[in-house]
Amino acid sequence: MTKSFSFGLLTASMLALSTGAGFADYELNILHINDFHSRIESINKFDSTCSAEEEGKKECFGGAARLKTAIDQRRQALSGKNVLLLNAGDNFQGSLFYTTYKGAAEAEFLNLMKFDAMTVGNHEFDDSEDGLATFLDKVQFPVVTANVKATAASKLGDRIKPSLVLDIAGQKIGIVGAVTNDTPELSSPGPNVTIADDVQSITAAVQDLKGQGVNKIIALTHVGYPRDLALIAKIADVDVVVGGHSHSLLSNTDPKAEGPYPTMVDNPGGYKVPVVQAASYSKYLGDLVVNFDDSGVVKDAKGDPILIDFTFTPDPAVLARVAELAKPIEELRKKVIGSSESPIEGDRKVCRVKECSMGNLVADAMLDRTRNQGVTIAFQNGGGLRASIDGGEITQGEVITVLPFQNTLATFETTGADVVKALENGVSQIDQGAGRFPQVAGLKFSFDQSKPVGSRVGDVQVKEGDNFAPIDPAKTYKVATNNFMRAGGDGYSIFKEGKNAYDYGPDLADLTAEYVAAHSPYKPYTDGRVTELAQAAPAPSASEPAPAAPAAPAPSTEPAPAPAAPAPAAPAPAPAAPAASAPAATTPSTHVIAAGDTFWDLAVTFYGDGTMWRKLSDANGKPNPRHLTVGKEIEVPAK
């Protein structure tokens, strides 16, 4: 198949290349999810398990029962049409269901949804190939990941194929999968599994599909939105990219979206490729309609993700099964271990780019537990923090949701020079929102992301008694971290060289829960231990006033570095509320930034008009709109 058709302009929501479908046109409806992360039960606005009270207030999203309903309803609406249901990986890890059942629960509920294909995510290897092999034993749908290469000794066998061909209404649809190249760094595939280059593997699989006469090919990837835009969508003869890994919300109606749905990318073959992703945690169901011409070229593509909120009644049979599986873990989940005076910020958009209160809590808890061993510094990767906790009572289940990976406390000795190298690694991919961002205790530092990677960190000081002193490059310090980072995870290879290492301390969730209990009611805080210098604020367009921070990957989930992606068309902003019903700021006031705030939303709140966001920005020194500081008080000038 040679794709050499020349295309014209496209809108944010649809590429329109013809006035109507020709006789040979073929419509394909693609429903998809990604980064389910064991959200078997519904979630709240903090991405944690939703309470009965929150359910009563209609404040819950997703969960297996609601997702099943949404999929069934959409399939019914598309009855008689060509429909695919795809899963872009990372179904493991993120709740007590995974901690307890190790993938069996996820397999059971995904089977009920009747997926047509899935690619593995890096977290599918969190319990080595053993956990994935057990999952493969149970799932009733094909798994395709071209760059997973299992040896003869692997328990995976040949059950993960590079690609597959589905016959849908007489048309051959090829699906080729890929997982992020740095899976060995982010997870634990083990010695019998190699992760090959994603681009090379997809390219080879696509050519194999072409040899089978397939001219409609979908790349089902778990490599992240930036890499999908920059590389995957530009592979010859790839027609559609359905992605995951970066938890990216694409939308044509949500001003917080990272890009339009679909995002259209120029392929060197002279055609456009739609790229989609549907956020994470079962909160959205992607819904894409693609029309192909007779040669397999995409003529147009349109759609939008479906928010799975209270309007979807949970499937009663699934809900009953979820409740049954929850019984053995209910007592653990409900155990109240303390309280917090206010929400503890653990959102990925914050903890992967700056100091956050959840990072301080976990790092402080590490340092507190090991101080009597002579430890003076603690590191926690921002990507290992998986949720926020709201104010009030804190349960053990909430803490485990924040720290679900069963990582253990590790200690080792290293030099001050290597501590600085570790910090440089931590801020090396901040522009991607990578999981390696360092949350720390016992030290403070500054960084300037406008400087080259490897020379961004400065003014590193270590706490000595009640004071801070400049770090001594030649001095040996005792450091605490988690066993994942100590083994070199998230790029912290320098930690592997540490001396006198011990990696088998208590579970991070347990020691954090004990720390909260000892300091209850806990008071969340940030204290400036991590300071960013000279923020490089992007200049937002009038139609995209405050884009969300680029989401990245999982605890340790970070998309592989990619060339700068073409800027997608800005999603349409939500309509401004009518002036008559909107509150108007007639006199100057203040507002404390909360998680998820954007200048656009605040302008709607205070002025009834999102386009007035620049007034707020100008009044507060024009901060980086991607990195509004949670907890900071800003001025709200009069309208």
N, C-alpha and C positions, 0 to 999 in steps of 0.2 A: 504494500500500500504506500503510495507516494502522496504525501500531504503537501500540496503546493498551492492550494487555493489562497487567494489574496483577500484579506478582510478589511472592512471599513471600521467606523467608529462604534463604540459600545457604550451603553449606559452602565450605572452601578449595578443594576439588577438584571439586565438582559442584553445579550449580543444579538442584534437583529440584522440578519443578512439577506432576508428575502421577505416578500410580502405574504407568502403563504407556503405551506408545506407541499412539496411535490408528491407525486404518486408514490415514489420510492422512499420518501422520508420515513425515518424510524424514530419513535419517541421512547425514551427510557426514563423511568422514574426511579431515582436512587434515594432510599432512606438510609440514614447512617448515624452511628454514634461513635464516640471515641473516649478514652480515658474514663471508663466507668468507675474504676478504682473501688470496687466492692461496695458501692453505695446501694446495698440491697434494700435498706430502709430509706424512706424519704429524708430529705435534708432541709435544713433551715438556711437562712441568709448567710450563716457562717460556714456553710458546707459541712456542718456536723449533723448528727442524727437529730431528726425533728422530734420534739416532744408532743405528747398528747394535747397539751395546752396550745402549742403552736398549730397543730392540726386543726383544733377547734377554731382558731382564729384565721384559718385559711392562709397560713404563712409558709406552707411546705411545698417542696418541689421534688420531682423525680422519684427515685426509688424503683425497684423492680416491678411492683404492682402497677404503678402509674405508667411506667414506660411500656409495659405490656399492653395496657389500654390504648395508649397513644399509637403504638404500632398497629394494633388490630383495627383501630378506627381509620387510620390512614390507608391501610390495605383495603378496607371495605370501600372507602371513598374512591379508590383507584381500581376497583373491581373491573376486570376485563382489559386492563392496561398492562403494560410491561413493567414489572416492579422488581427491584433488587433491594435487599437489606444487608448492609455491610457494617463491619465492626473493625475500627482502626486501632485496636490494641490497648494495653494497660487495663485489663479487667481486674487484675490482682491488686491487693494491697490498699488499705485505706479505712478499714472498719474492723470491728470485732468479729464479723463474719469470716473475713479472710484469716484473721489471727486464729480463729477456732477451727475452721473447716478447710483451710489451705486450698482454696480453689474449687472445692466440690460444690459449694453453694452457688458460686458464680456460674459454673458449668450447668447446673440444674436450671437456673432461671434463664440463661441465655438460650438453652435448648428450647424452652417454652416459647421464646420469641421467634424461633425459626430463622436464624441468620443464614444467608446464602454463602457468606465467606467472612473470614477474619484474618488479619495479620497479627503477629505477636508484637507486644510492646516490650520495652526493656524490663518492666516490672514483672513480666511473666517468668523472668529468670531469678527473681529475688530469693527463691528457695532452691536455687541451682536448677539443673535440668530435671531433677527429681519431681519438683512441684509441677513443672510444665508437663512432664510425661504423664502424671496422674490426671491432669486436666484433659490432655489429649485422649486419654482412655475413656473419658466421660462425654466429651462433646460430640454432637451429632451433625456437625457441619464442617466443611473443609477449612483448613488453616494454610494460608499461603504466605511465605516470606522468603523471597529469593536469596537474600544474603545470609540466611541461617544455614550453616554448613555443619552437619552432624557427622561424626566419625562412625565407623562400624561399631565401636564400643558404646556409643551413646544410647541412652534409654529412649531418645526421641525416635530412633529408627528413621524411616523415610516418611514419617507422617506429616512433616511440614514440607509442602511442595513449593517450588518457585512460583508456579502459576496454576491457573485452571481455566477451562473453557466451559461456559454455561450456554445452553441453547435456550433462548427466550423468544418464543413466537417465531421460531425458524431462523433467528439471527444468532450468530456466534458472538458472545461477549467474553473477552479475555480479561482476567483479573490477575495482576502481578503484585506481590507484596514486598515490603521492606521494613526493617527496623533500624533505629538510629545506629550509626557506626560506632558510637562510643558506649554501646551496651556493656562490654566487658568492664568499663570504667565505672558505669553507673549501677551495675547489678552484678550477678554472679553466675554467668552461664556455665562455668566450669571448664575443665581441660578437654572435654570431648565435643565442645561446640565452638566453632569459629564464626565470627561475624565479619563477612566480607564487605567490600565497598558497596554502598547502596546504589550509586549511579551505575557502576559497571554491572552489577547484578541485575538491576532492572533492565538495562539496555540489552543484555544477553537474553533475558527471558522474553522481552518484547519481540526480539528478532525470531525467537523460537515460535512464538504465537503467530507472527506473520507467515512463517513457513507452513503453518497449519491452516492458512487462509482466513485468519481472524483480522478484521479491519476496524474493530471497535474495542479499544483497550483502556482499562481503568487501572491506574496505579493506586493501590490501597496501602498507604504508608503510615509509619509511626516515626517520622523524622523531624516534625515541626513545620509550622507555617512558613517561616523565613526560608527554610531549605526547599520546601515544596515550590515556592515561588521562584527562587533563584536557580534551582537545578533540576528538580524532578519534572516540572512542567515543561522543561526545555529538551527533554530526552526525545529523540526521534520516535514518532509514531505513538507516543502517549497521548490519549485523547482527553482523559478526565483524571483529576487527582483528588482522591478522598483521603484526608489526612487526620493525624492526631499528634500527640506528644507535647505540643506547646499549649494545650488547653485553650486554643484561640476561639473566641466568639467572633464569627463573621456575620454581619447583618446589614440589611438595607434600611432599617428603621431605628436601630439602637445607636445613639451617638457614642457609646462607650466601646463599640465594636472595633476590632483591629483592622478591619477591612470589609469590603462589600461581599455579599454572598450571591453568586460565586464571585471570586476574584479572577478576572480573565488575564491570562498571561500569553505573551507572544512566543510561540514556538518557532525556532529557526526554520522549520519546514514551511512557514508561511501561513500558519493557521493559529487560532486562539484555543487555549486550553483552560477550562473552568477548574478552579481550585476551591475546595470547600473543607470546612472543619466545623464542629458543633460543640465548642466549649468543653465541658467535662461533667463528671459526677452525675450523669443521667438527667441533667437539668434541661437539656435540649435534645430534640430529634431533628437531625438534618433532613431537609426535604428539597431535593434537586430534580428538575425536569430538564433533560437533555434531548435535543433533536439532532439526529445525524442525517447527512445526505446519503445517497446511494453508494458513495465511495468511503463511507465511514468517517467523514469530516463533520465536526460539530458545527451545525448551522446556527443554533442558538441554545442558550442555557439560562435558566431562571429558577428562582426559589427563595427560600428563607428558612432559617431554623424555627422549629416550633417549640415555644416555651412550655415545659410540662409542669404546669402549676395546678392549683386546686380545681380548675375547671375539668380536669381529667379525673374521673372516679377510679380509684385503685381497683384492679381486677380482684374480685373477692377470693377466688381460689388461690391466687398468688399471695394475697395478703394473709390468708390463713396459714399457708406454708411458711411464710416469713416468720409469723408469730411462733409457729412450732419450732423452727430452727433457732429462734431467739431465746427460747426457754433456758437452755443450759448456760447462757451467758448473761441472762437478765440480772441476776444478783450482783455480778461483778460490775455490770454497766451502771446499775443504780446506786452503788455505794457512794455516798457523799464523802469526799475527802477534805473538803474545805470550802472556802468561798472567795470571791474576788469583788473588790469594791466597784470595778467597772470592767468593760470588755478588755480582753487580752488580745492584742492584734497579732494574728498569725497569717494574714492574707499573703498569698504568693506575690502579689503585685507590690507589696511593701517589703517583705522579708528577704526578697531576692535582689533588692537594690539599695537598701538602707537599714540602719538600726531599727529594730522593731521590738515591741514590748514582749512578745512571745520568745524572741531570740534571747533577750536579756534574762527572762525567767529560766529558760532551759540551760543557758550557759552559766548563770549564777548557781543553779542547782548542781551542775557538774562540779563547779569550783568548790561549793560548800561541802559536797560529799568527799572530796579528795584533798581538802586543805591540810588535813592532819598528816597527809603523806608527803607534804612539801610542794604540792602543786600550786602554781601561782598564775597560770594562764589556762583558759578554756576556750575551745572552738566548737561551734555547731554550724553545720551548713544550712543556709536558709531554705534550701530545697527539701530538707528533712522535716520541715514544719508544715503540716498538712491541713491545718484549719485554725480558726480563731476560737476563742471561748467567750461567751457572753458573761456579763456581770451576774452576781448572785451565787447560788450554790454551784459547786464544781463536783462532778462525779468522776469516778475512775474511768468510765467509758469515754467521757469527753477528752480526758488526757490521752487515752490510747488512740483516739481519733486524730489528735494532733501528732502523736509520735507512734505510728502504727507498725514500724518496721522491725520491732523487736531488736533494735540495735542495743549493744551493751556499752557500758562505760569503758574507755580505754585510756591508759596513761603511758607516757614515754618521756624520754629526755631528748632535748635538741638544743641547738645553739640559737642565740638571738638572730644571727644572720639567716638561719633557716626559718625562723618564725616570720621574718619579713618576707622571705620568698613565698611562704604559705599565704600571707596576706595578699601578695601580688597575684598569686593564682586566684584567690577569692574574688578579686575585682577585675579579673582579666576578661570576663564575658558579661559584664554588667549590662552592656547594651542589649544583650539577648535575654536578660532576665534569668540568667543561668542559676541552677541550684547551688552552685559552689559559693555564693556570696557568704562571707564570714560574719556570723553573729558571735560575739566574743565576751569574755569576762576576764578581769584581772589586767587588762591592757586597754589602751585607746590609741586610735590612729586616725589619720586623715588620708583622703585619696582624691585624685584629680583625674577623672576619666577622659579628659581632653588630651592627656599625655599618652605616649605609646605604652602598649602592654609591657609590663615588666619594670616600669619606672613610674607607676601611678601613686604608690604609697609613700607617705611621709609622716614625720613627727610621731613615730611609734614610741609609746611610753608604757612602762610596766609598773603596776602598783607595788610599792614597797612600804608595808605598814599602812599608814594613812595617807601617804603621798605617792605621786607618780614620778618616775625617773626615766630618762631616755633609755631605750633598750640597748644593751651591750652586745654587739655582734659576736663577740668571742665568748661570752658567758653561756653556761649551760643552764637551761630552764627546764622545769618539769611541767609538762603540759597534759591536760585532760581533753579528750574528744570522744567521738563515738567510734566503734570498731570499724565501721564502713570507711570513714575518713582516714583512720589510722592505717588501713590497708591500701590507701592510695586512691580511694573513691573520690569522685568529683574533681579529679585533677590534683589532689593533694599527695602526689607521689613523694614529695619531700618527707612526709610523715612516715613512709615505709622505712626510711633510713634512721628513724629514731632509735635510741639506745634504751635498754632495760624496759622494753615494752610489755604491757599486760593488757590483753584485749577482752577479758572475760568478766568484767565487772557487772554490776546490777543493770537491769533493763532501764533504758532512759525514761520510759513512761513511769516506771515504779519510783525511781529516785525523784522525778519531777513532781509526782503526786505527793511524795513524802515531804518535799520542800514546801509545796503549797500548804499542806496540812500544818507544818511547823510555823508558817508565817501567815496563817489565816486570821482575819481576812487579808488576803493578798492585795497589794496596791500596785497595779501595773504601772510601768514607767519606762521612759528613755532618758538618758542622762548625757548624751553627746559623746559617748565612747567611740562612735564611728561618725566622722565628719566628712562630708563631701565638699570639696573646694571647686569653685568655678563650674557650676552646673551648666552643661551645654544644652540650653533649652531649644528644642526645635520650634520653628515658627509655624504655628498651626494655621490652617486656612480658615476662612470665615465659616465654612460649612463643617469643619471638624475641629471645634474649639478645644477640646480637652481629651485627646485620645487616651485610652487606658495604657498603663505600662505594658510593654510587650510581655506576654505570658510565656513561660518557658516550661519547661519540663519539670518533672517530678522529683522526689526528694532527691534529690539527686536525680533529677531528671532534667537534662538540659539538651536542647537541640544542638547538633554539631554545628560548628561555625560555618557560615555560608556567606557568599558574596552579598553585597547590599542588594536587597530585592527592589523591584520597581515599585514605586509608591502606588498603592491601589487607590482607585477612586474613592472619595470620601463618602461614607454612608449618609443617607439623608437624615438630618436632625429631626428629632421629634417635634411635632408642631407645638408652637408656643401656646400656653394656656390663654384663654380670653382675658383681656386686660381687666374686665370688670370683676372677674372672679379671682384674679391673682393678687396675692399680697404685694403691696408696694412699699419699698423702703423709702419713706419720706424724710427720715432723719438718719444720720450715720449710726451704725450699730456694729456689732462684732459677731463672729461665728467661729466655733471650734471645728476644725476639719475632722471628719469621721471617715472611716474606711469606705471607699467607693465614691467619695465626693468628687465632683468635677466642677470647674467654674461654670460650665454650661448649665448643669443642674441647679447650682446655687443661684445663677442669674434668673432661671425660671422661678425658683422659690421666692427670691427677694424682689424681683422686678416684673415677673410675669412674662419675661422675654429672654430666651436663651442667647440671642444674638448680642445681648449686653454684657457677655462674659468678660470682654476686654476691660470694662470699667473696674471689675473686681481685680483682674490681673494687674492693671496699671496702679491701682491703689495699694497693692501689696508687693511692689518691687518686681513684677513680672516673673514670678517663679516658674520653674519648669512645670508645665501643666501635666506632664506624665508622672511627676513625683511630688504631688502635694503632700506636705508633712502632716500625717495623722496626729491629732492632738494639738496642733498649732492654732493659735487664735489669729484670725485675719480680720481686717477692717472691711465693713460693708458700707460703702459710701451711699449717700442719699441718691435717689433716682433723679 
